[in-house]
Amino acid sequence: MNVRLKFSSLWQRLVLCCLLVSCLFLLATLPASAAINDDRFEGNVFVLYGGNGSLVPPKTTLPKSKASNKATILVYYLDDSSDCKQYATVVSRMQAYYGRAADIIPVNVDTLAENKKYTPDEAGYYYKGMVPQVVILDKAGKVVFDRQGQVPYEQVDDSLREVYNLFPRSESIELKIRPVNEFSTELTEKTLSK
């Protein structure tokens, strides 16, 4: 019984020492910190840096978007990429102007399955291996824009203006639809002026 008591006391001391060392180790470590200019994870980039948590999770899937007769904007990103953190504001700007007319589907590349072949209805089919990447599919599902890196909003806007037959930015800062037939527009304007 005496041996058992000594063993129990020794075991308790060992556990207590381990707990003490663990607590000291936790207190000595620095708190995790991340910023827009580093590649550390701290949460979803659209929530933290784009100010737009409504992008994730996406409201639709790629097959549903293709069937909806809308343009699709695929944005490939990583939450622990400084380039993607900085690009989140541009994606939010895309949503501000085109969020109702186009489906914006952010794709975290960490979630892509490692398949050797993808179908055109899978996001992995369009991914080129670098983030951020922006791919725009027109209403028919054809790729009309595919750029990697921090693509300026204006390039994306130019492509979407073509998809939706909008005036170029040089002619109209606002998103205005071009007339279908200039001849009929002139007739309508002359008729109205009489």
Helices and strands as residue ranges (DSSP letters): H 2-28, H 45-48, G 53-55, H 62-67, E 71-77, H 82-98, E 102-108, G 109-111, G 123-125, E 133-137, E 143-148, H 153-163, H 182-193
